[in-house]
Amino acid sequence: MKIAIPIWNGRVSPVMDTARQLLIAEIDDGLEVSRTVVDIPQTNISHLANFISGHRIDTLICGAISHQLEQMLAASGIRINPWFRGNVDKVIAAHSAGILQDDNFLLPGCGRGRRRGRGGRRGRHAKLGWRKRFKEE
């Protein structure tokens, strides 16, 4: 399995869309067997999605990610795990051990119920719907 993590100063980059480097680690039976860091070309979102999927990534672990980039990567078969933070070595170890879901790795404000990204979007849309209903009254 290949996982990719956008990095900045040895940590998960806070925003995937603007990250400059991507760590690609190959995991076999829960152990890291190789690690490569590649520079991410600063280009448009479709080229970025093609660049990432071209590395045959199975899972992307990242901080925030735009909805458009998330959809493009998911359409190419990459599993997206957004809203994570922390030291890259610890994140890889937690992912390999199956404990990445621990709250210590979540970005602030990304509660357990919204961790998968889709729940957060429902929450955001629900708030917009509330504002619309409030204005109509």
C-alpha positions as CSV (number, residue, x, y, z in Angstrom):
1,M,0.0,0.0,0.0
2,K,1.2,3.5,-0.8
3,I,0.2,6.4,1.3
4,A,1.0,10.0,0.6
5,I,1.2,12.9,3.0
6,P,1.7,16.6,2.0
7,I,4.5,17.8,4.3
8,W,5.8,21.0,5.7
9,N,8.7,21.1,8.2
10,G,8.3,17.4,9.1
11,R,4.6,17.8,9.8
12,V,1.4,17.2,7.8
13,S,0.9,20.4,5.7
14,P,-2.2,22.3,6.9
15,V,-3.6,22.6,3.4
16,M,-3.2,20.0,0.7
17,D,-3.9,22.4,-2.2
18,T,-1.0,24.6,-1.5
19,A,1.6,22.1,-0.2
20,R,5.0,22.1,-1.8
21,Q,6.2,18.6,-0.9
22,L,4.6,15.2,-0.8
23,L,5.9,12.3,1.2
24,I,5.1,8.9,-0.3
25,A,5.6,5.9,1.9
26,E,5.1,2.3,1.0
27,I,3.6,0.2,3.8
28,D,3.7,-3.6,3.8
29,D,2.2,-5.6,6.6
30,G,2.1,-2.5,8.8
31,L,5.7,-1.7,8.3
32,E,7.2,1.2,6.3
33,V,9.4,-0.3,3.6
34,S,10.3,2.8,1.6
35,R,9.9,6.6,1.8
36,T,10.3,9.2,-0.9
37,V,9.7,13.0,-0.9
38,V,8.8,14.7,-4.1
39,D,8.3,18.3,-4.9
40,I,4.7,19.2,-5.9
41,P,4.5,21.3,-9.0
42,Q,2.6,24.6,-8.3
43,T,-0.1,24.3,-11.0
44,N,-3.9,24.1,-11.3
45,I,-6.0,21.6,-9.4
46,S,-6.5,19.2,-12.3
47,H,-2.7,18.9,-12.9
48,L,-2.2,18.5,-9.2
49,A,-4.7,15.6,-9.1
50,N,-3.0,14.0,-12.1
51,F,0.4,14.4,-10.5
52,I,-0.7,12.7,-7.3
53,S,-2.6,9.9,-9.0
54,G,0.4,9.4,-11.3
55,H,2.3,8.1,-8.2
56,R,-0.2,5.3,-7.8
57,I,-1.2,6.4,-4.3
58,D,-3.7,4.3,-2.4
59,T,-4.4,6.7,0.5
60,L,-3.8,10.4,1.0
61,I,-3.6,11.6,4.5
62,C,-3.8,15.4,4.7
63,G,-5.0,18.4,6.5
64,A,-7.6,20.6,4.8
65,I,-8.3,19.9,1.2
66,S,-10.6,21.6,-1.3
67,H,-13.8,19.8,-2.2
68,Q,-12.8,19.9,-5.9
69,L,-9.4,18.3,-5.4
70,E,-10.9,15.7,-3.0
71,Q,-13.4,14.7,-5.6
72,M,-10.8,14.5,-8.4
73,L,-8.5,12.3,-6.3
74,A,-11.4,10.1,-5.1
75,A,-12.5,9.6,-8.7
76,S,-9.0,8.3,-9.6
77,G,-9.4,5.7,-6.8
78,I,-7.4,7.4,-4.0
79,R,-8.9,7.1,-0.5
80,I,-8.8,10.6,1.1
81,N,-8.3,10.9,4.9
82,P,-8.6,14.7,5.5
83,W,-8.4,16.9,8.6
84,F,-5.2,15.4,10.1
85,R,-2.2,17.1,11.6
86,G,1.0,16.2,13.4
87,N,4.5,14.9,13.0
88,V,4.8,12.8,9.8
89,D,6.6,9.9,11.5
90,K,3.9,9.7,14.2
91,V,1.1,9.9,11.6
92,I,2.6,7.1,9.5
93,A,3.1,5.0,12.6
94,A,-0.5,5.6,13.8
95,H,-1.9,4.8,10.3
96,S,0.1,1.6,10.2
97,A,-1.1,0.6,13.7
98,G,-4.7,1.5,12.8
99,I,-5.0,4.3,15.4
100,L,-4.9,7.4,13.2
101,Q,-8.4,8.2,14.3
102,D,-7.1,9.3,17.7
103,D,-8.2,12.9,18.5
104,N,-4.6,13.9,18.9
105,F,-4.1,13.8,15.2
106,L,-7.2,15.8,14.2
107,L,-7.0,19.4,13.2
108,P,-8.6,21.7,15.7
109,G,-12.3,22.2,15.1
110,C,-12.6,18.9,13.3
111,G,-14.5,16.8,15.8
112,R,-14.8,13.1,15.7
113,G,-18.2,13.2,13.9
114,R,-16.9,15.4,11.1
115,R,-13.5,13.8,10.6
116,R,-14.3,12.1,7.3
117,G,-14.8,15.4,5.5
118,R,-18.3,14.7,4.2
119,G,-19.8,15.2,7.6
120,G,-18.1,18.5,7.9
121,R,-19.5,19.6,4.6
122,R,-23.0,18.6,5.6
123,G,-22.5,20.7,8.7
124,R,-21.4,23.6,6.7
125,H,-24.3,23.3,4.3
126,A,-26.6,22.8,7.2
127,K,-25.4,26.1,8.7
128,L,-26.0,27.9,5.3
129,G,-29.5,26.4,5.2
130,W,-30.2,27.7,8.7
131,R,-29.1,31.2,7.7
132,K,-31.4,31.0,4.6
133,R,-34.3,29.8,6.7
134,F,-33.6,32.5,9.3
135,K,-33.6,35.3,6.7
136,E,-36.9,34.0,5.2
137,E,-38.7,34.4,8.6
